[in-house]
Amino acid sequence: MTARERYDGIIQKIEEMVSTQCLQANEIADTIANDQNMSKRDLATVLGFLTGEQLNNYIRSRKYQAAY
């Protein structure tokens, strides 16, 4: 699996969880980090580098956008 495929998988998982589950951003981040076999801190670092946003802020913005 390439880094791009892994990143796309993480983004897709965030989108799925935001639209189908009523979880807090922190809970979504924990679940995805566990699924990816990485720490939440590592996930936040990778996503922050690629999106330019903090992990929880990114998830919250996706939740707001899905609700809108």
All heavy atoms as TSV, in Angstrom:
chain	resi	resn	atom	element	x	y	z
A	1	MET	N	N	0.857	-1.175	0.000
A	1	MET	CA	C	0.000	0.000	0.000
A	1	MET	C	C	0.901	1.235	0.000
A	1	MET	O	O	1.783	1.378	0.828
A	1	MET	CB	C	-0.900	-0.020	1.230
A	1	MET	CG	C	-1.791	1.175	1.345
A	1	MET	SD	S	-2.855	1.212	2.821
A	1	MET	CE	C	-3.994	-0.088	2.450
A	2	THR	N	N	0.620	2.141	-0.922
A	2	THR	CA	C	1.399	3.363	-0.987
A	2	THR	C	C	0.910	4.356	0.068
A	2	THR	O	O	-0.178	4.197	0.635
A	2	THR	CB	C	1.283	4.022	-2.381
A	2	THR	OG1	O	-0.066	4.460	-2.563
A	2	THR	CG2	C	1.675	3.062	-3.483
A	3	ALA	N	N	1.713	5.361	0.292
A	3	ALA	CA	C	1.339	6.386	1.271
A	3	ALA	C	C	0.060	7.097	0.826
A	3	ALA	O	O	-0.797	7.416	1.648
A	3	ALA	CB	C	2.473	7.382	1.448
A	4	ARG	N	N	-0.071	7.331	-0.460
A	4	ARG	CA	C	-1.258	8.021	-0.986
A	4	ARG	C	C	-2.516	7.178	-0.769
A	4	ARG	O	O	-3.573	7.696	-0.391
A	4	ARG	CB	C	-1.072	8.334	-2.469
A	4	ARG	CG	C	-2.211	9.098	-3.075
A	4	ARG	CD	C	-2.331	10.450	-2.424
A	4	ARG	NE	N	-3.484	11.148	-2.912
A	4	ARG	CZ	C	-3.761	12.376	-2.627
A	4	ARG	NH1	N	-2.962	13.066	-1.856
A	4	ARG	NH2	N	-4.823	12.952	-3.092
A	5	GLU	N	N	-2.415	5.874	-1.008
A	5	GLU	CA	C	-3.561	4.985	-0.791
A	5	GLU	C	C	-3.949	4.950	0.683
A	5	GLU	O	O	-5.131	4.937	1.015
A	5	GLU	CB	C	-3.235	3.574	-1.271
A	5	GLU	CG	C	-3.116	3.445	-2.771
A	5	GLU	CD	C	-2.561	2.109	-3.205
A	5	GLU	OE1	O	-1.891	1.425	-2.394
A	5	GLU	OE2	O	-2.792	1.738	-4.369
A	6	ARG	N	N	-2.950	4.942	1.549
A	6	ARG	CA	C	-3.230	4.936	2.987
A	6	ARG	C	C	-3.908	6.234	3.404
A	6	ARG	O	O	-4.883	6.227	4.156
A	6	ARG	CB	C	-1.941	4.723	3.766
A	6	ARG	CG	C	-2.170	4.460	5.225
A	6	ARG	CD	C	-0.913	4.048	5.916
A	6	ARG	NE	N	-1.204	3.653	7.290
A	6	ARG	CZ	C	-0.306	3.326	8.172
A	6	ARG	NH1	N	0.962	3.306	7.833
A	6	ARG	NH2	N	-0.649	3.010	9.391
A	7	TYR	N	N	-3.402	7.351	2.918
A	7	TYR	CA	C	-3.994	8.651	3.214
A	7	TYR	C	C	-5.435	8.712	2.705
A	7	TYR	O	O	-6.338	9.139	3.423
A	7	TYR	CB	C	-3.163	9.766	2.578
A	7	TYR	CG	C	-3.837	11.108	2.578
A	7	TYR	CD1	C	-3.972	11.829	3.752
A	7	TYR	CD2	C	-4.350	11.658	1.410
A	7	TYR	CE1	C	-4.602	13.060	3.769
A	7	TYR	CE2	C	-4.981	12.879	1.415
A	7	TYR	CZ	C	-5.101	13.581	2.587
A	7	TYR	OH	O	-5.732	14.792	2.591
A	8	ASP	N	N	-5.662	8.274	1.467
A	8	ASP	CA	C	-7.012	8.278	0.911
A	8	ASP	C	C	-7.942	7.401	1.742
A	8	ASP	O	O	-9.112	7.737	1.947
A	8	ASP	CB	C	-7.005	7.801	-0.543
A	8	ASP	CG	C	-6.382	8.814	-1.490
A	8	ASP	OD1	O	-6.266	10.002	-1.110
A	8	ASP	OD2	O	-6.010	8.420	-2.612
A	9	GLY	N	N	-7.428	6.278	2.232
A	9	GLY	CA	C	-8.218	5.397	3.085
A	9	GLY	C	C	-8.602	6.062	4.392
A	9	GLY	O	O	-9.731	5.900	4.875
A	10	ILE	N	N	-7.674	6.809	4.976
A	10	ILE	CA	C	-7.944	7.528	6.225
A	10	ILE	C	C	-9.025	8.584	5.995
A	10	ILE	O	O	-9.977	8.687	6.773
A	10	ILE	CB	C	-6.659	8.168	6.789
A	10	ILE	CG1	C	-5.705	7.068	7.279
A	10	ILE	CG2	C	-6.976	9.158	7.902
A	10	ILE	CD1	C	-4.319	7.567	7.628
A	11	ILE	N	N	-8.889	9.347	4.931
A	11	ILE	CA	C	-9.873	10.385	4.617
A	11	ILE	C	C	-11.243	9.760	4.368
A	11	ILE	O	O	-12.261	10.247	4.855
A	11	ILE	CB	C	-9.427	11.226	3.407
A	11	ILE	CG1	C	-8.133	11.976	3.725
A	11	ILE	CG2	C	-10.524	12.188	2.971
A	11	ILE	CD1	C	-8.229	12.946	4.873
A	12	GLN	N	N	-11.266	8.659	3.629
A	12	GLN	CA	C	-12.531	7.977	3.353
A	12	GLN	C	C	-13.169	7.466	4.642
A	12	GLN	O	O	-14.374	7.585	4.837
A	12	GLN	CB	C	-12.301	6.819	2.386
A	12	GLN	CG	C	-13.563	6.098	2.005
A	12	GLN	CD	C	-13.312	4.966	1.025
A	12	GLN	OE1	O	-12.181	4.681	0.662
A	12	GLN	NE2	N	-14.377	4.326	0.610
A	13	LYS	N	N	-12.365	6.922	5.534
A	13	LYS	CA	C	-12.883	6.412	6.808
A	13	LYS	C	C	-13.461	7.556	7.641
A	13	LYS	O	O	-14.511	7.409	8.263
A	13	LYS	CB	C	-11.765	5.694	7.565
A	13	LYS	CG	C	-12.206	5.031	8.823
A	13	LYS	CD	C	-13.056	3.824	8.545
A	13	LYS	CE	C	-13.347	3.103	9.838
A	13	LYS	NZ	N	-14.305	2.035	9.675
A	14	ILE	N	N	-12.781	8.697	7.651
A	14	ILE	CA	C	-13.299	9.869	8.370
A	14	ILE	C	C	-14.662	10.254	7.793
A	14	ILE	O	O	-15.614	10.487	8.537
A	14	ILE	CB	C	-12.319	11.055	8.300
A	14	ILE	CG1	C	-11.083	10.769	9.156
A	14	ILE	CG2	C	-12.989	12.353	8.758
A	14	ILE	CD1	C	-9.971	11.775	9.001
A	15	GLU	N	N	-14.755	10.320	6.469
A	15	GLU	CA	C	-16.012	10.695	5.814
A	15	GLU	C	C	-17.127	9.718	6.186
A	15	GLU	O	O	-18.252	10.136	6.473
A	15	GLU	CB	C	-15.837	10.739	4.298
A	15	GLU	CG	C	-14.881	11.791	3.810
A	15	GLU	CD	C	-15.333	13.205	4.087
A	15	GLU	OE1	O	-16.553	13.454	4.110
A	15	GLU	OE2	O	-14.467	14.067	4.298
A	16	GLU	N	N	-16.828	8.428	6.175
A	16	GLU	CA	C	-17.834	7.419	6.515
A	16	GLU	C	C	-18.299	7.566	7.962
A	16	GLU	O	O	-19.490	7.525	8.246
A	16	GLU	CB	C	-17.262	6.018	6.313
A	16	GLU	CG	C	-17.069	5.621	4.878
A	16	GLU	CD	C	-16.336	4.303	4.735
A	16	GLU	OE1	O	-16.135	3.596	5.752
A	16	GLU	OE2	O	-15.948	3.975	3.609
A	17	MET	N	N	-17.352	7.723	8.870
A	17	MET	CA	C	-17.687	7.804	10.284
A	17	MET	C	C	-18.454	9.080	10.604
A	17	MET	O	O	-19.346	9.080	11.448
A	17	MET	CB	C	-16.436	7.680	11.141
A	17	MET	CG	C	-15.812	6.306	11.068
A	17	MET	SD	S	-14.415	6.123	12.161
A	17	MET	CE	C	-15.286	5.821	13.706
A	18	VAL	N	N	-18.106	10.164	9.944
A	18	VAL	CA	C	-18.785	11.441	10.181
A	18	VAL	C	C	-20.236	11.359	9.725
A	18	VAL	O	O	-21.138	11.854	10.401
A	18	VAL	CB	C	-18.034	12.578	9.444
A	18	VAL	CG1	C	-18.889	13.812	9.293
A	18	VAL	CG2	C	-16.749	12.913	10.177
A	19	SER	N	N	-20.466	10.696	8.599
A	19	SER	CA	C	-21.820	10.677	8.048
A	19	SER	C	C	-22.707	9.587	8.645
A	19	SER	O	O	-23.928	9.689	8.576
A	19	SER	CB	C	-21.762	10.515	6.531
A	19	SER	OG	O	-21.188	9.274	6.184
A	20	THR	N	N	-22.116	8.546	9.243
A	20	THR	CA	C	-22.944	7.432	9.711
A	20	THR	C	C	-22.989	7.264	11.220
A	20	THR	O	O	-23.844	6.546	11.720
A	20	THR	CB	C	-22.455	6.105	9.103
A	20	THR	OG1	O	-21.115	5.862	9.528
A	20	THR	CG2	C	-22.535	6.122	7.598
A	21	GLN	N	N	-22.094	7.891	11.948
A	21	GLN	CA	C	-22.037	7.665	13.388
A	21	GLN	C	C	-22.063	8.986	14.141
A	21	GLN	O	O	-21.540	9.987	13.672
A	21	GLN	CB	C	-20.766	6.895	13.762
A	21	GLN	CG	C	-20.718	5.525	13.119
A	21	GLN	CD	C	-19.457	4.781	13.475
A	21	GLN	OE1	O	-18.725	5.169	14.368
A	21	GLN	NE2	N	-19.206	3.701	12.781
A	22	CYS	N	N	-22.650	8.950	15.300
A	22	CYS	CA	C	-22.723	10.137	16.151
A	22	CYS	C	C	-21.625	10.049	17.208
A	22	CYS	O	O	-21.889	9.784	18.380
A	22	CYS	CB	C	-24.089	10.246	16.813
A	22	CYS	SG	S	-25.416	10.521	15.661
A	23	LEU	N	N	-20.406	10.248	16.763
A	23	LEU	CA	C	-19.254	10.199	17.658
A	23	LEU	C	C	-18.605	11.572	17.723
A	23	LEU	O	O	-18.699	12.362	16.786
A	23	LEU	CB	C	-18.214	9.185	17.151
A	23	LEU	CG	C	-18.643	7.728	17.074
A	23	LEU	CD1	C	-17.545	6.906	16.407
A	23	LEU	CD2	C	-18.922	7.188	18.461
A	24	GLN	N	N	-17.933	11.811	18.822
A	24	GLN	CA	C	-17.149	13.036	18.963
A	24	GLN	C	C	-15.897	12.932	18.089
A	24	GLN	O	O	-15.457	11.835	17.744
A	24	GLN	CB	C	-16.735	13.229	20.424
A	24	GLN	CG	C	-17.890	13.401	21.373
A	24	GLN	CD	C	-18.643	14.693	21.127
A	24	GLN	OE1	O	-18.060	15.720	20.823
A	24	GLN	NE2	N	-19.956	14.633	21.239
A	25	ALA	N	N	-15.310	14.064	17.743
A	25	ALA	CA	C	-14.108	14.081	16.910
A	25	ALA	C	C	-12.996	13.262	17.542
A	25	ALA	O	O	-12.268	12.536	16.853
A	25	ALA	CB	C	-13.654	15.518	16.676
A	26	ASN	N	N	-12.865	13.355	18.842
A	26	ASN	CA	C	-11.826	12.624	19.562
A	26	ASN	C	C	-12.016	11.111	19.436
A	26	ASN	O	O	-11.062	10.367	19.264
A	26	ASN	CB	C	-11.826	13.056	21.030
A	26	ASN	CG	C	-10.531	12.808	21.711
A	26	ASN	OD1	O	-9.481	12.772	21.067
A	26	ASN	ND2	N	-10.571	12.639	23.012
A	27	GLU	N	N	-13.259	10.660	19.509
A	27	GLU	CA	C	-13.560	9.232	19.381
A	27	GLU	C	C	-13.288	8.734	17.967
A	27	GLU	O	O	-12.772	7.627	17.772
A	27	GLU	CB	C	-15.015	8.965	19.763
A	27	GLU	CG	C	-15.329	9.242	21.212
A	27	GLU	CD	C	-16.817	9.220	21.515
A	27	GLU	OE1	O	-17.628	9.645	20.665
A	27	GLU	OE2	O	-17.153	8.772	22.623
A	28	ILE	N	N	-13.615	9.537	16.983
A	28	ILE	CA	C	-13.336	9.171	15.596
A	28	ILE	C	C	-11.837	9.061	15.386
A	28	ILE	O	O	-11.352	8.103	14.769
A	28	ILE	CB	C	-13.962	10.195	14.627
A	28	ILE	CG1	C	-15.489	10.097	14.679
A	28	ILE	CG2	C	-13.462	9.977	13.203
A	28	ILE	CD1	C	-16.213	11.172	13.895
A	29	ALA	N	N	-11.086	10.023	15.899
A	29	ALA	CA	C	-9.628	9.999	15.756
A	29	ALA	C	C	-9.031	8.763	16.426
A	29	ALA	O	O	-8.151	8.108	15.855
A	29	ALA	CB	C	-9.020	11.265	16.343
A	30	ASP	N	N	-9.503	8.418	17.604
A	30	ASP	CA	C	-9.016	7.228	18.298
A	30	ASP	C	C	-9.291	5.963	17.491
A	30	ASP	O	O	-8.430	5.100	17.350
A	30	ASP	CB	C	-9.663	7.094	19.682
A	30	ASP	CG	C	-9.138	8.089	20.694
A	30	ASP	OD1	O	-8.014	8.602	20.498
A	30	ASP	OD2	O	-9.860	8.366	21.668
A	31	THR	N	N	-10.495	5.849	16.962
A	31	THR	CA	C	-10.885	4.671	16.192
A	31	THR	C	C	-10.033	4.527	14.937
A	31	THR	O	O	-9.533	3.442	14.625
A	31	THR	CB	C	-12.379	4.748	15.802
A	31	THR	OG1	O	-13.152	4.841	16.989
A	31	THR	CG2	C	-12.796	3.549	14.988
A	32	ILE	N	N	-9.844	5.611	14.228
A	32	ILE	CA	C	-9.062	5.557	12.990
A	32	ILE	C	C	-7.602	5.253	13.287
A	32	ILE	O	O	-6.971	4.463	12.578
A	32	ILE	CB	C	-9.218	6.865	12.197
A	32	ILE	CG1	C	-10.659	6.958	11.684
A	32	ILE	CG2	C	-8.233	6.929	11.043
A	32	ILE	CD1	C	-11.007	8.258	11.042
A	33	ALA	N	N	-7.059	5.844	14.328
A	33	ALA	CA	C	-5.668	5.560	14.701
A	33	ALA	C	C	-5.495	4.080	15.024
A	33	ALA	O	O	-4.519	3.454	14.589
A	33	ALA	CB	C	-5.245	6.422	15.884
A	34	ASN	N	N	-6.432	3.508	15.758
A	34	ASN	CA	C	-6.362	2.079	16.075
A	34	ASN	C	C	-6.471	1.234	14.815
A	34	ASN	O	O	-5.764	0.238	14.674
A	34	ASN	CB	C	-7.458	1.685	17.065
A	34	ASN	CG	C	-7.192	2.206	18.456
A	34	ASN	OD1	O	-6.055	2.438	18.833
A	34	ASN	ND2	N	-8.248	2.399	19.213
A	35	ASP	N	N	-7.367	1.601	13.899
A	35	ASP	CA	C	-7.523	0.872	12.647
A	35	ASP	C	C	-6.255	0.904	11.797
A	35	ASP	O	O	-5.961	-0.040	11.076
A	35	ASP	CB	C	-8.680	1.430	11.820
A	35	ASP	CG	C	-10.045	1.126	12.413
A	35	ASP	OD1	O	-10.117	0.287	13.347
A	35	ASP	OD2	O	-11.031	1.725	11.944
A	36	GLN	N	N	-5.532	1.996	11.875
A	36	GLN	CA	C	-4.318	2.167	11.073
A	36	GLN	C	C	-3.054	1.675	11.791
A	36	GLN	O	O	-1.954	1.817	11.268
A	36	GLN	CB	C	-4.138	3.643	10.698
A	36	GLN	CG	C	-5.218	4.174	9.788
A	36	GLN	CD	C	-5.179	3.515	8.431
A	36	GLN	OE1	O	-4.117	3.295	7.867
A	36	GLN	NE2	N	-6.347	3.196	7.910
A	37	ASN	N	N	-3.230	1.125	12.977
A	37	ASN	CA	C	-2.089	0.651	13.784
A	37	ASN	C	C	-1.055	1.747	14.010
A	37	ASN	O	O	0.142	1.549	13.834
A	37	ASN	CB	C	-1.427	-0.568	13.139
A	37	ASN	CG	C	-2.329	-1.766	13.141
A	37	ASN	OD1	O	-3.067	-1.993	14.094
A	37	ASN	ND2	N	-2.296	-2.528	12.069
A	38	MET	N	N	-1.544	2.912	14.369
A	38	MET	CA	C	-0.651	4.021	14.682
A	38	MET	C	C	-1.207	4.760	15.887
A	38	MET	O	O	-2.373	4.598	16.236
A	38	MET	CB	C	-0.479	4.958	13.476
A	38	MET	CG	C	-1.740	5.489	12.892
A	38	MET	SD	S	-1.666	6.380	11.291
A	38	MET	CE	C	-0.052	6.916	11.054
A	39	SER	N	N	-0.355	5.531	16.501
A	39	SER	CA	C	-0.825	6.314	17.637
A	39	SER	C	C	-1.652	7.490	17.113
A	39	SER	O	O	-1.528	7.900	15.956
A	39	SER	CB	C	0.350	6.823	18.465
A	39	SER	OG	O	1.055	7.820	17.757
A	40	LYS	N	N	-2.472	8.021	17.981
A	40	LYS	CA	C	-3.278	9.177	17.600
A	40	LYS	C	C	-2.382	10.364	17.267
A	40	LYS	O	O	-2.667	11.129	16.354
A	40	LYS	CB	C	-4.237	9.521	18.735
A	40	LYS	CG	C	-5.212	10.610	18.413
A	40	LYS	CD	C	-6.177	10.780	19.547
A	40	LYS	CE	C	-6.862	12.103	19.481
A	40	LYS	NZ	N	-7.712	12.336	20.641
A	41	ARG	N	N	-1.285	10.465	17.971
A	41	ARG	CA	C	-0.341	11.553	17.728
A	41	ARG	C	C	0.281	11.436	16.338
A	41	ARG	O	O	0.422	12.427	15.624
A	41	ARG	CB	C	0.740	11.536	18.798
A	41	ARG	CG	C	1.704	12.665	18.687
A	41	ARG	CD	C	2.732	12.600	19.789
A	41	ARG	NE	N	3.477	13.832	19.816
A	41	ARG	CZ	C	3.991	14.353	20.875
A	41	ARG	NH1	N	3.855	13.752	22.033
A	41	ARG	NH2	N	4.658	15.474	20.820
A	42	ASP	N	N	0.658	10.204	15.937
A	42	ASP	CA	C	1.209	9.995	14.600
A	42	ASP	C	C	0.172	10.313	13.525
A	42	ASP	O	O	0.489	10.931	12.507
A	42	ASP	CB	C	1.707	8.560	14.428
A	42	ASP	CG	C	2.952	8.266	15.232
A	42	ASP	OD1	O	3.655	9.220	15.636
A	42	ASP	OD2	O	3.228	7.074	15.464
A	43	LEU	N	N	-1.056	9.883	13.754
A	43	LEU	CA	C	-2.133	10.172	12.814
A	43	LEU	C	C	-2.322	11.682	12.679
A	43	LEU	O	O	-2.455	12.202	11.571
A	43	LEU	CB	C	-3.432	9.509	13.269
A	43	LEU	CG	C	-4.663	9.779	12.418
A	43	LEU	CD1	C	-4.489	9.228	11.013
A	43	LEU	CD2	C	-5.899	9.194	13.072
A	44	ALA	N	N	-2.317	12.367	13.790
A	44	ALA	CA	C	-2.490	13.823	13.779
A	44	ALA	C	C	-1.347	14.502	13.029
A	44	ALA	O	O	-1.566	15.450	12.276
A	44	ALA	CB	C	-2.578	14.357	15.204
A	45	THR	N	N	-0.136	14.000	13.204
A	45	THR	CA	C	1.022	14.579	12.524
A	45	THR	C	C	0.915	14.390	11.019
A	45	THR	O	O	1.114	15.330	10.241
A	45	THR	CB	C	2.325	13.937	13.045
A	45	THR	OG1	O	2.429	14.185	14.444
A	45	THR	CG2	C	3.537	14.502	12.332
A	46	VAL	N	N	0.587	13.184	10.595
A	46	VAL	CA	C	0.483	12.888	9.166
A	46	VAL	C	C	-0.644	13.697	8.534
A	46	VAL	O	O	-0.459	14.342	7.497
A	46	VAL	CB	C	0.249	11.369	8.937
A	46	VAL	CG1	C	-0.144	11.079	7.505
A	46	VAL	CG2	C	1.483	10.582	9.332
A	47	LEU	N	N	-1.803	13.683	9.151
A	47	LEU	CA	C	-2.941	14.406	8.589
A	47	LEU	C	C	-2.698	15.914	8.618
A	47	LEU	O	O	-3.071	16.617	7.677
A	47	LEU	CB	C	-4.220	14.051	9.343
A	47	LEU	CG	C	-5.476	14.023	8.505
A	47	LEU	CD1	C	-5.349	13.007	7.387
A	47	LEU	CD2	C	-6.672	13.702	9.343
A	48	GLY	N	N	-2.061	16.393	9.667
A	48	GLY	CA	C	-1.737	17.814	9.739
A	48	GLY	C	C	-0.799	18.238	8.636
A	48	GLY	O	O	-0.956	19.308	8.037
A	49	PHE	N	N	0.172	17.402	8.335
A	49	PHE	CA	C	1.122	17.704	7.270
A	49	PHE	C	C	0.430	17.724	5.909
A	49	PHE	O	O	0.693	18.583	5.081
A	49	PHE	CB	C	2.251	16.661	7.272
A	49	PHE	CG	C	3.246	16.850	6.178
A	49	PHE	CD1	C	4.176	17.866	6.231
A	49	PHE	CD2	C	3.249	15.998	5.086
A	49	PHE	CE1	C	5.104	18.044	5.208
A	49	PHE	CE2	C	4.170	16.160	4.066
A	49	PHE	CZ	C	5.086	17.189	4.120
A	50	LEU	N	N	-0.478	16.778	5.690
A	50	LEU	CA	C	-1.111	16.650	4.383
A	50	LEU	C	C	-2.271	17.611	4.171
A	50	LEU	O	O	-2.523	18.048	3.055
A	50	LEU	CB	C	-1.582	15.210	4.170
A	50	LEU	CG	C	-0.462	14.180	4.097
A	50	LEU	CD1	C	-1.033	12.779	4.090
A	50	LEU	CD2	C	0.404	14.404	2.874
A	51	THR	N	N	-3.009	17.934	5.217
A	51	THR	CA	C	-4.179	18.803	5.063
A	51	THR	C	C	-3.933	20.228	5.523
A	51	THR	O	O	-4.688	21.125	5.169
A	51	THR	CB	C	-5.392	18.264	5.851
A	51	THR	OG1	O	-5.090	18.289	7.242
A	51	THR	CG2	C	-5.759	16.859	5.411
A	52	GLY	N	N	-2.932	20.417	6.361
A	52	GLY	CA	C	-2.671	21.740	6.901
A	52	GLY	C	C	-3.570	22.089	8.075
A	52	GLY	O	O	-3.600	23.229	8.516
A	53	GLU	N	N	-4.324	21.113	8.562
A	53	GLU	CA	C	-5.228	21.330	9.691
A	53	GLU	C	C	-4.928	20.344	10.806
A	53	GLU	O	O	-4.408	19.271	10.555
A	53	GLU	CB	C	-6.686	21.117	9.268
A	53	GLU	CG	C	-7.225	22.113	8.287
A	53	GLU	CD	C	-8.698	21.876	8.015
A	53	GLU	OE1	O	-9.487	21.973	8.971
A	53	GLU	OE2	O	-9.041	21.597	6.870
A	54	GLN	N	N	-5.286	20.722	12.014
A	54	GLN	CA	C	-5.168	19.786	13.122
A	54	GLN	C	C	-6.223	18.705	12.951
A	54	GLN	O	O	-7.302	18.947	12.410
A	54	GLN	CB	C	-5.362	20.496	14.452
A	54	GLN	CG	C	-4.246	21.451	14.785
A	54	GLN	CD	C	-4.469	22.130	16.118
A	54	GLN	OE1	O	-5.561	22.080	16.684
A	54	GLN	NE2	N	-3.432	22.769	16.622
A	55	LEU	N	N	-5.915	17.513	13.430
A	55	LEU	CA	C	-6.782	16.355	13.244
A	55	LEU	C	C	-8.203	16.605	13.742
A	55	LEU	O	O	-9.169	16.433	13.001
A	55	LEU	CB	C	-6.182	15.137	13.948
A	55	LEU	CG	C	-7.004	13.849	13.932
A	55	LEU	CD1	C	-7.230	13.378	12.511
A	55	LEU	CD2	C	-6.305	12.783	14.741
A	56	ASN	N	N	-8.361	17.008	14.983
A	56	ASN	CA	C	-9.704	17.216	15.541
A	56	ASN	C	C	-10.442	18.341	14.824
A	56	ASN	O	O	-11.652	18.257	14.613
A	56	ASN	CB	C	-9.645	17.468	17.039
A	56	ASN	CG	C	-9.381	16.202	17.823
A	56	ASN	OD1	O	-9.570	15.095	17.336
A	56	ASN	ND2	N	-8.919	16.362	19.047
A	57	ASN	N	N	-9.732	19.382	14.435
A	57	ASN	CA	C	-10.373	20.473	13.700
A	57	ASN	C	C	-10.847	20.004	12.329
A	57	ASN	O	O	-11.924	20.396	11.871
A	57	ASN	CB	C	-9.429	21.662	13.546
A	57	ASN	CG	C	-9.188	22.376	14.844
A	57	ASN	OD1	O	-9.938	22.221	15.808
A	57	ASN	ND2	N	-8.128	23.161	14.899
A	58	TYR	N	N	-10.045	19.172	11.677
A	58	TYR	CA	C	-10.434	18.630	10.381
A	58	TYR	C	C	-11.694	17.788	10.515
A	58	TYR	O	O	-12.637	17.934	9.727
A	58	TYR	CB	C	-9.299	17.800	9.780
A	58	TYR	CG	C	-9.664	17.183	8.458
A	58	TYR	CD1	C	-9.638	17.949	7.296
A	58	TYR	CD2	C	-10.068	15.863	8.362
A	58	TYR	CE1	C	-10.000	17.409	6.081
A	58	TYR	CE2	C	-10.422	15.305	7.151
A	58	TYR	CZ	C	-10.386	16.084	6.008
A	58	TYR	OH	O	-10.749	15.538	4.814
A	59	ILE	N	N	-11.727	16.908	11.520
A	59	ILE	CA	C	-12.897	16.053	11.723
A	59	ILE	C	C	-14.121	16.897	12.052
A	59	ILE	O	O	-15.209	16.673	11.514
A	59	ILE	CB	C	-12.630	15.003	12.816
A	59	ILE	CG1	C	-11.551	14.022	12.340
A	59	ILE	CG2	C	-13.904	14.267	13.195
A	59	ILE	CD1	C	-11.042	13.072	13.413
A	60	ARG	N	N	-13.964	17.883	12.915
A	60	ARG	CA	C	-15.100	18.755	13.256
A	60	ARG	C	C	-15.627	19.488	12.029
A	60	ARG	O	O	-16.840	19.606	11.835
A	60	ARG	CB	C	-14.691	19.762	14.322
A	60	ARG	CG	C	-14.653	19.187	15.701
A	60	ARG	CD	C	-14.417	20.278	16.750
A	60	ARG	NE	N	-13.962	19.666	17.962
A	60	ARG	CZ	C	-12.707	19.698	18.413
A	60	ARG	NH1	N	-11.778	20.363	17.755
A	60	ARG	NH2	N	-12.375	19.092	19.525
A	61	SER	N	N	-14.729	19.996	11.192
A	61	SER	CA	C	-15.176	20.713	9.994
A	61	SER	C	C	-15.936	19.784	9.059
A	61	SER	O	O	-16.918	20.190	8.437
A	61	SER	CB	C	-14.010	21.379	9.273
A	61	SER	OG	O	-13.181	20.424	8.661
A	62	ARG	N	N	-15.509	18.530	8.960
A	62	ARG	CA	C	-16.219	17.553	8.137
A	62	ARG	C	C	-17.588	17.236	8.732
A	62	ARG	O	O	-18.560	17.063	8.019
A	62	ARG	CB	C	-15.409	16.268	7.977
A	62	ARG	CG	C	-14.024	16.460	7.360
A	62	ARG	CD	C	-14.031	17.226	6.063
A	62	ARG	NE	N	-14.826	16.507	5.078
A	62	ARG	CZ	C	-15.328	17.055	3.975
A	62	ARG	NH1	N	-15.145	18.324	3.734
A	62	ARG	NH2	N	-16.023	16.343	3.139
A	63	LYS	N	N	-17.667	17.179	10.070
A	63	LYS	CA	C	-18.954	16.934	10.735
A	63	LYS	C	C	-19.911	18.096	10.469
A	63	LYS	O	O	-21.078	17.883	10.177
A	63	LYS	CB	C	-18.752	16.749	12.235
A	63	LYS	CG	C	-18.162	15.414	12.614
A	63	LYS	CD	C	-17.954	15.307	14.102
A	63	LYS	CE	C	-19.234	15.276	14.825
A	63	LYS	NZ	N	-19.627	14.066	15.463
A	64	TYR	N	N	-19.419	19.320	10.570
A	64	TYR	CA	C	-20.262	20.491	10.334
A	64	TYR	C	C	-20.731	20.515	8.880
A	64	TYR	O	O	-21.883	20.809	8.594
A	64	TYR	CB	C	-19.522	21.786	10.657
A	64	TYR	CG	C	-19.169	21.953	12.103
A	64	TYR	CD1	C	-18.000	22.587	12.492
A	64	TYR	CD2	C	-19.989	21.465	13.116
A	64	TYR	CE1	C	-17.674	22.749	13.821
A	64	TYR	CE2	C	-19.660	21.624	14.452
A	64	TYR	CZ	C	-18.494	22.273	14.783
A	64	TYR	OH	O	-18.173	22.416	16.120
A	65	GLN	N	N	-19.821	20.183	7.983
A	65	GLN	CA	C	-20.180	20.182	6.573
A	65	GLN	C	C	-21.202	19.096	6.267
A	65	GLN	O	O	-22.147	19.321	5.507
A	65	GLN	CB	C	-18.923	19.986	5.719
A	65	GLN	CG	C	-19.103	20.339	4.282
A	65	GLN	CD	C	-17.787	20.363	3.557
A	65	GLN	OE1	O	-16.935	19.527	3.801
A	65	GLN	NE2	N	-17.636	21.304	2.649
A	66	ALA	N	N	-21.067	17.933	6.885
A	66	ALA	CA	C	-22.024	16.851	6.671
A	66	ALA	C	C	-23.400	17.221	7.244
A	66	ALA	O	O	-24.428	16.886	6.672
A	66	ALA	CB	C	-21.523	15.571	7.318
A	67	ALA	N	N	-23.396	17.921	8.368
A	67	ALA	CA	C	-24.655	18.323	8.977
A	67	ALA	C	C	-25.357	19.417	8.181
A	67	ALA	O	O	-26.582	19.493	8.171
A	67	ALA	CB	C	-24.414	18.823	10.401
A	68	TYR	N	N	-24.574	20.245	7.526
A	68	TYR	CA	C	-25.140	21.333	6.765
A	68	TYR	C	C	-25.814	20.811	5.530
A	68	TYR	O	O	-26.858	21.113	5.121
A	68	TYR	CB	C	-24.052	22.316	6.377
A	68	TYR	CG	C	-24.541	23.501	5.594
A	68	TYR	CD1	C	-25.340	24.452	6.208
A	68	TYR	CD2	C	-24.222	23.661	4.258
A	68	TYR	CE1	C	-25.797	25.560	5.488
A	68	TYR	CE2	C	-24.684	24.750	3.549
A	68	TYR	CZ	C	-25.457	25.690	4.152
A	68	TYR	OH	O	-25.917	26.763	3.460
